[in-house]
Amino acid sequence: MIIITRPDITDAELDHIRERIEAVGLHTHLSRGEKRTIIGCIGDESLLQELPLRSIPGVENVLAVLKPYKLASREFSVNRSIVRVGASAAIGGQELVVIAGPCSVENRGMLRETADAVRGSGARILRGGAFKPRSSPYSFQGLGREALALLADVRAEYGLPVVTEVLDTRDVDLVAEHADMLQVGARNMQNYALLSELGRVQRPVLLKRGLSATISELLMAAEYIMAHGNRQVVLCERGIRTFERATRNTLDVSAIPVLQRETHLPVIVDPSHAGGDAALVAPLAFAAIAAGADGLIVEVHPSPEDALSDGDQSLDIPAFDALMQRLPAFAAAAGRALTLDGTTALAGAAVA
């Protein structure tokens, strides 16, 4: 349930409404806009049946939210959410944000070379796997703690905030100490113990859609994180498993506008895992931006043929730069802006 307040509501009236709701056992979530404030009611709404909400001073309307996800619902927020990552990146605003880097952190030299290159091409956040969930137990599993230290060092050197995946509830605090954003991979989208733990730490979370998850299931996973106290969630469409075998996964382009309609949370796209082929990354990235994505996460490696994981879908440095040079045209079609080489290319509208 949400309560829409009158434009002229006072702070005292707002506090009184929240006190009445919380007195019967529900929690409240406040979303302020320029003209309206929305109060979201979280909990057993049957407890509100005897409360004359519409007669409380300052209340303009009361609406039911029928979707199972509440905090993630579009109705619960007056404005779209902007998630800030580190000191220099914000996902969900007018500017598109590109996250780039290797699938796995392999060594300091490779990570430094990649960070320098992707920053120069316009990437705003560096990605790199420290702990790698692999289908085969014999595949490279990542450098773990050593990789986290390397990511922190390279962040300090190049000024790029970093995102890396966390696999285990026991590692959440450790990863949060070293990374600006914590990633939940597709295999862990419904690991509710991990999602709940991520709700406890105040670090932005990049939540990837599960291999066969519905849009509603993705939003319910986000709800787990938000319900436990962390509202800084970015959703990632990375392709789903279908009967098609020409690509690694099938990029669900239609999920992008559906998510933009259903939730206030930012939505980015991973064209690398969707296609599983470096040659497909650029066209899938263009489609994602045209469909309304707030950004991209792209795998980049200085020498993909030597990569310890996902080399086939990784762009080399010249290919990534070529992709970034072509993105502004598609950003313009979507009415967005893109920053390249320290300058902002306006894309049909002023930067918010």
N, C-alpha and C positions, 0 to 999 in steps of 0.2 A: 504494500500500500504506500502511496505517496500523497503528501499534503502540499498543495500549491498555495503559497501565501499571497496576500494582497501586495500591490506595488509599494504601498505606503506603510508597511508593517514596521513597527519599532523593534529595537533590540529586546526590550522588556517583553513585548508580546511574543517574540520568537522564542525567548527563553521559557516563557510560560507554556507554550505549546509543547516544547521538548520535555519539560518537567512533567506535564500531564501524561504524555506517552510513556516516558521511562518509569513513571510511578506504577504503572500496571505491569511492568516486566519486559517491555520491549526496548531495543536500542534504536537510536536515531542517527541518521546520516544526513549531513547538511550539504547542499549544493547551491552556491550563490551565483546568480546571473546578474546582468545589468538591470533588469526590470523585475525579475521574479526570483524567489528563493524556494527551492524544493526541499522538503523534509521527507526522507525515506524512513519507513518504519520496518525494522528488522526483528523478526521473531514470530511468535504465535499470534497472528492477527485476530484470532477469535477473542483475544483478551480486550480488543478495542470495541467490541460490539456494544457494550453498555456506555461507551464514552461518546458524548455528543460532539464529535470533532468539528462539524460544520458551524456550530454555534460558538466556538472558541474565538475570541477576538484575533483578527489578523489572518484567519483562514478564508481562502477564496474557494477552494475546491478540494475534494478528496477523490482519488482515483485508485482503483485496484490494479495491481501488477500481477497478471496471471502467469507470467513465465516463472519457471522454477528458479532461475537465477535472478537475484534482486540487485545486489551491489554492482554487478556487471551490466545490468540492463540499461538501455539508452534512456528509459524513463526516469532513472534515478539520478541523472545528472543534467543540469541546465546546459552545460557546455561540454564539448568533447575534451577528454582528458589529455594532458600533455605530460609525458613521463620524461623527467630529466635524468640523464646518465652522465655522471661526472660533472665537471664544471663547464663543459663545452658543447654538449649535445642535448637536444630535446626532441623526442619523438612524438608525433601527433599534431604538430602545428602546421603552418603553411609550408615550411621547408621540408623537403624530402631528406631522409637520413639514410646513408649507405653505411652498412657495417661490413667490413672485409678483413680477411686474414686466412691463415691456414686451417685446415681441418684439425690438425694436431700440432702442438708445439714440439718441434723436434730438437732444436738447439738454438743457442743465442744468436748465432750469425744469421741463420735463416729467418728468425723472428724479427731481428733488427732490419734486415733488408726488406722484408715484406712491409713492416710498419712504415718505414721511410717512403716506400713506393706508394702504398695505398693512401697515405696522408697527402702526398703530393698530387694524387689524382682526384682528391676530394672526399675520400671516406672520412667519416666523423668518429667512428668507433672501431677498435681493433678486436677481432674475434680470434680465438685460438683455444683448442681443446687441451686441457690438462689431464682429465680423466676421460677415457674414451670407451663407451659401451659398444663392443663389437659383436657381430653375430657369431664369429668363430673365437673360441678361447685361445687360439694360437696366433691371432692377429695382434698387431701393436696396440697396447692398451693405454698408451699415453705415459708421460713422465711424472704425472702426479704432482707432488709437492714441489719438485724441482721446476716443473713448468709454471706453477703459480708464482714462484719467485722470479722467473724470467719475465713473465707477463707484467709483474709489478715494476721490475727494473725498466723494461721497454716503455711502459706507460710514462714513467718519470722522465725518460730520455726524450720521447717524441710528443708527449702531451696528449696522447690519445687515450680516452677511457677504454677499458677492456671488458669484454663479456666472455665468460667461459662456463661450461656445463658443470652442474653438480649432480652426482648420481646417488649419494647416500646421505641420509639424515645426519649421520655422524660427521660429515664433512662440510655441512652448511656454514658453520662459523668460520672454519678455516678458509673456505673459498671466499666468503664475504670479506675477510680481512685483506684479500689480495685483489679482488675484482670489483668493478663498479656496477656490474650487472650480472645476475646469475641466470643461467639458461637451464630450462627443463626440456630435455629431449623428448622426441616422439614416443619412445618406449616408456617414459616415466610420466606421461601426461595424466594418467590415472593412478599414480602412486600417491595416495591420499596422505600418507604419513609424511612424505617429502613435501607435498604442497602445503600441508598444515605448518610444517617447520619453517618453510619459506615465508609464511605469513607472519612469523615471529620476528624476522630480521627486517630491518628497514633498508633494503637494497632493492632496486628495480629488478623485476623478473621478466625474462623472455620466455614465454610459454609456447612451445611448439605443439601443433596439432598431432594427435596420435595417428598411427598408420591407417587405421580404419575407423577413426572417430567421427561422429557427426558434429555439426556445428554446435548443437545444443550441448553435447558432451564437452566440447572444448570450453564453452562458456561456463559450464558447471565446474570444470577444473579451475578456471580463473576465480570463480566464486569461492572455492575452498581457500585460496590464498588471501583473497580480500576479506573473507569472513573472519580470518584469524589475525587481521590487523594491518595487512600490507596492501595498499591500494595502488601501488606502482607496478602495474602489469601491462606488458605488451604482448599481443597475440601474434603468432607466426603461422601462416599457411605454408606448408612445405611439401604439399602433394600427398595424396592418399593412395592406398593400394587398390587397384582395380584389376580386371582381367587382362588389360593391355600390357604387353611386354616390350614394346618398342622404346619405352622410357622406364627409368628406375621406378618412378611413381607417376601418378597423373595429377598435374597441377590443377586444383579446383579453383579456376579463375572466378567462377560465380560466387565462391565463398567470400570474396573480398567485399563486393557491394552488400551482400547479405549481412556480414559482420558489421559493416559501417552503419547499417540500418538498425541492427539489433543491440549494439553496445556502444558505449562512449569510449571504450579503450582503443588505443592505437593498434593498427594492423599492419604488419610487414610481411614480406614474402621471401622465401628461400628458393630461388630458381636453380641452385646447384643440386640440392637433394631431390627436387622435383624431377628434373630431367635426367640426372645422373651422367650427363655428357657435356663437356665443356662447350661444344658447338651449339648446345640448346640454351645455354645460360642467358645470352643476350636477348633472343626473341622472347623467352619467358619473362625476363625482367621487364621488357618493354610492355608486354601484355599486362603485367601486374600493375605497373604505374598507370597505364591507361585505364585500368579497372578501378583505380582509387586507392591503391596501397599507400601507406604513409612512409614506406621505405623498403629497403632490400637488405638481405644478409647474404654475402657472396663469398665463396671459398676461393682464395688466391694463394698461389705458391710460386716461389721464384723458379722452380724446376719441377713441374707436375710429374714428369716421368720418374723422378726420384722420390716423390712423396711417399711417406710411410702409411698414409691412409687417404682414400678418396682422390687419388691423382687424376683419374679419368674425368672427374667433374670439376676439377680446379682450373681456374684461369691462370695463365702465366701473367707476369706483370704488364707486358705490352697489350695483351688482350683485355685486361682489366681497365687500363687507361683508355683504350678504344671504346669500351663499353661506357665509361663515364663521360666521354666526349659526346656520345650519341644520346645520352639520357635527357638532356635539357629539352630536346624537341618533344619527347613524350611527356615530360613534366608539363610543358606548355599546354599540351592537349588536355591535360587533367587540371589545369589552372593552379599549378603548384610552382614552387621555387626550388632551385638546386644550387648549392654553393660549390664552385670548382676553383681551385687554386687561390682561395681566399677571397674571391669575388662572388657575389650572388647573382645568378642568372634569373631574372624575373620571368615567371611562367604564367603570364596572363592575369596576375594579380599581385598586389603589393605584399611584401612579407609581413606577417602578423606580428 
